[in-house]
Amino acid sequence: MVDQAAKLRERLKGMHQLPQAKTIAVVSGKGGVGKSNFALNFSLSLADRGKKVLLFDLDVGMGNIDILLGKNAKYSIFNLFENKLSIYDIIEIGPNSLYYIAGGSGHNHIFYLDQDKLTYFLEQLELLMTEYDYILFDMGAGITRETIHYILAVDECMLVTTPEPTALTDAYSMMKQVVHQQRVPFYLIMNRATNQKQGMEMMNRMTNVAKRFLQQDVHPLGIIPDDSSVTNAVIAQQPFVLHNRQSKASRAVQSIAGQYVGESVKNQDNRGFLNKLKRLLTER
């Protein structure tokens, strides 16, 4: 055991010299705005561009990434601790060579870890940091005392909302709670816009309000139109970018992914995630 621990420490030490994955939290102010569906289809669009992507369903207890994929995941994050599996054992492979970890249902153990399990979890996460270009965390809707640590630790947040007043209000409230604790880069996705004009108006309103009252710059990443093909894809348990590649929503997400990849190469240093997460979780 001592020998194995020493080997692991040596491996982790060497990994610090390698490029690290960019970590992204996909968040929303309220449920029902299409956050998980965006996270999945955006991840697939990144993978379609030759990026190695891991989608980590952290909507623990209410996870639905595997359902949207029409898959029955063999393991979820729950099994990492209960069955003492490695992180590699619970990673599934979906279409476009997208890697994902299911959130499972009925469990929220990941947010209530003792010291030994926390150390194990962080060590397992560190093993992944040089394996992928992007690691996306699909967070539960809103924000809680437990999930805030993950949101504060990532390199960037993608905030998904719709033009509905309640969704915009909840999105602003969610951003406000994060910003009051730490500055995190925010991207904004306006989902289910009736038309481009409405989407732009709501996008501008949100970015202006955040700048004025929170002194927070929000990067408008894109608008996804309201599209019946998305509902059809969900019923078919297929990602909409694969169910109908030429649909309005598919083209919008593919465009968003292309724009994001073009811009995100400017950010080179992604090494702070695990250090920040460890500090935040041990201080809780």
HELIX and SHEET records of a PDB file:
HELIX    1   1 VAL A    2  MET A   15  1                                  14    
HELIX    2   2 LYS A   35  ASP A   48  1                                  14    
HELIX    3   3 ILE A   65  LEU A   68  1                                   4    
HELIX    4   4 ILE A   77  GLU A   82  1                                   6    
HELIX    5   5 ILE A   87  ILE A   90  5                                   4    
HELIX    6   6 PRO A   95  SER A   97  5                                   3    
HELIX    7   7 HIS A  109  PHE A  111  5                                   3    
HELIX    8   8 GLN A  115  LEU A  128  1                                  14    
HELIX    9   9 ILE A  148  ALA A  153  1                                   6    
HELIX   10  10 PRO A  165  VAL A  179  1                                  15    
HELIX   11  11 GLN A  196  LEU A  214  1                                  19    
HELIX   12  12 SER A  228  ILE A  235  1                                   8    
HELIX   13  13 PHE A  240  HIS A  243  1                                   4    
HELIX   14  14 LYS A  248  SER A  264  1                                  17    
HELIX   15  15 PHE A  273  GLU A  283  1                                  11    
SHEET    1   A 8 GLU A  92  ILE A  93  0                                        
SHEET    2   A 8 TYR A  99  ILE A 101 -1                                        
SHEET    3   A 8 VAL A  53  LEU A  58  1                                        
SHEET    4   A 8 TYR A 134  MET A 139  1                                        
SHEET    5   A 8 LYS A  22  SER A  28  1                                        
SHEET    6   A 8 GLU A 156  THR A 161  1                                        
SHEET    7   A 8 PHE A 186  ALA A 193  1                                        
SHEET    8   A 8 VAL A 218  PRO A 225  1                                        
END                                                                             
